[in-house]
């Protein structure tokens, strides 16, 4: 058991190192976070999803979803398009985005799936087919505002998430939030610089 714990710790540290290198390699946060979701599977999760809150705060947009089975990835994307979450939902990613607090669900009860389906029998059936067992939702928080969230989910007969797993997910989300913040600040700086150059050209044309 001690050997397994040491191996788990080494795996986690190696993952954080790889994730850190990835998150510092590019300001293209959409592509980078999609890649991050891919490398989180299967070491940290059977499923990994990254959702972003639209800049006006009215929509939750699925940036990436990863699973070892491409068919299940397509299935999950279709499910998300058919049943998009509302920012007002009292659970899951919407709750984490509002509260800026991570959530650990060591066990996903059927009551939660029923609440998520909101009385839609077909949606509930599809959720149950995914056999979701344990989950962690970690918001990407910058200056007390959630930009998005990383969700880790285990399915089937597998080990439940623990507080140690939650700590790892929170650190991962912290680093991902830093990337998004840097990328958006860079884009805004570029936008302002381009606008300033355009004004200079207009001013020069007027003078001439």
Secondary structure as GFF3:
##gff-version 3
##sequence-region A 1 208
A	DSSP	alpha_helix	2	23	.	.	.	ID=ss1
A	DSSP	alpha_helix	29	40	.	.	.	ID=ss2
A	DSSP	beta_strand	47	53	.	.	.	ID=ss3
A	DSSP	beta_strand	60	66	.	.	.	ID=ss4
A	DSSP	alpha_helix	70	82	.	.	.	ID=ss5
A	DSSP	alpha_helix	92	99	.	.	.	ID=ss6
A	DSSP	beta_strand	103	105	.	.	.	ID=ss7
A	DSSP	alpha_helix	110	117	.	.	.	ID=ss8
A	DSSP	alpha_helix	121	129	.	.	.	ID=ss9
A	DSSP	beta_strand	132	142	.	.	.	ID=ss10
A	DSSP	beta_strand	145	155	.	.	.	ID=ss11
A	DSSP	alpha_helix	163	207	.	.	.	ID=ss12
###
